[in-house]
Amino acid sequence: MPITKSAIKRARQDEKRRIRRRPFSTHMKTMISKIQALAHEGKKSEMEKILPLVFKAIDTAAKKHLIHPKNAAHKKSAVSKLLRAGAKK
């Protein structure tokens, strides 16, 4: 538990920011799960439709400092790889 006034205020700010940013992280994870499920089912056309939305969710999470920009690039690359693997089948 914070003891000083400034530490108490900082904890309060951190909690508000965490709550405000949480939906962006959840949305990103949900979109990645959706595209992985579509890849598992082999629905390439639906994957192509949802791909821009997945990229947007990942970029938004990186912009809000929820994930590191290089982690965002890694996630986008992995999703693209899923799409390419689905195209070969």
C-alpha positions in Angstrom: 0.0 0.0 0.0 1.3 3.5 -0.8 2.0 5.7 2.2 2.8 9.2 0.9 0.2 11.4 -0.7 1.9 11.4 -4.0 2.1 7.6 -4.1 -1.6 7.4 -3.2 -2.5 9.7 -6.0 -0.2 7.8 -8.4 -1.9 4.5 -7.5 -5.3 6.1 -8.1 -4.2 7.4 -11.5 -2.7 4.1 -12.5 -5.9 2.2 -11.7 -8.0 4.6 -13.7 -5.7 4.4 -16.7 -5.6 0.6 -16.4 -9.4 0.4 -16.5 -9.6 2.9 -19.4 -7.1 0.9 -21.5 -8.3 -2.6 -20.7 -11.0 -2.8 -23.5 -8.3 -2.2 -26.1 -6.2 -5.2 -24.9 -9.3 -7.4 -24.6 -10.4 -6.5 -28.1 -7.0 -7.2 -29.6 -6.9 -10.6 -28.0 -10.4 -11.4 -29.1 -9.7 -10.5 -32.7 -6.5 -12.6 -32.8 -8.5 -15.5 -31.4 -11.2 -15.1 -34.0 -8.7 -15.1 -36.9 -6.9 -18.1 -35.4 -10.3 -19.9 -35.2 -11.0 -19.1 -38.8 -7.6 -20.3 -39.8 -8.2 -23.6 -38.0 -11.5 -24.0 -39.9 -9.8 -23.1 -43.2 -12.1 -20.1 -44.0 -9.6 -18.0 -46.1 -12.1 -15.5 -47.5 -13.4 -14.6 -44.0 -9.8 -14.3 -42.8 -9.1 -11.8 -45.5 -12.2 -9.7 -44.5 -11.2 -9.7 -40.8 -7.5 -9.1 -41.3 -7.6 -5.3 -41.4 -9.7 -5.3 -38.2 -7.1 -7.5 -36.5 -4.3 -5.2 -37.7 -6.2 -2.1 -36.4 -6.7 -3.7 -33.0 -3.1 -4.6 -32.7 -1.9 -1.1 -33.8 -4.3 0.5 -31.4 -3.0 -1.6 -28.5 0.6 -0.5 -29.4 -0.4 3.1 -29.7 -1.9 3.0 -26.2 1.3 1.5 -24.9 -0.3 -1.8 -24.0 2.2 -3.7 -26.0 5.6 -2.8 -27.3 5.7 -1.7 -31.0 8.0 -4.7 -31.9 5.6 -7.0 -30.1 2.8 -5.6 -32.3 4.9 -6.2 -35.4 5.5 -9.8 -34.3 1.8 -10.3 -33.8 0.9 -8.9 -37.2 3.5 -11.0 -38.8 2.2 -14.2 -37.1 -1.4 -13.3 -38.2 -0.2 -12.7 -41.8 1.6 -16.0 -41.7 -1.6 -17.8 -40.7 -3.3 -16.2 -43.7 -0.5 -17.3 -46.1 -0.6 -20.8 -44.7 -4.3 -20.9 -45.3 -3.8 -19.8 -48.9 -1.5 -22.8 -49.6 -4.1 -25.4 -48.7 
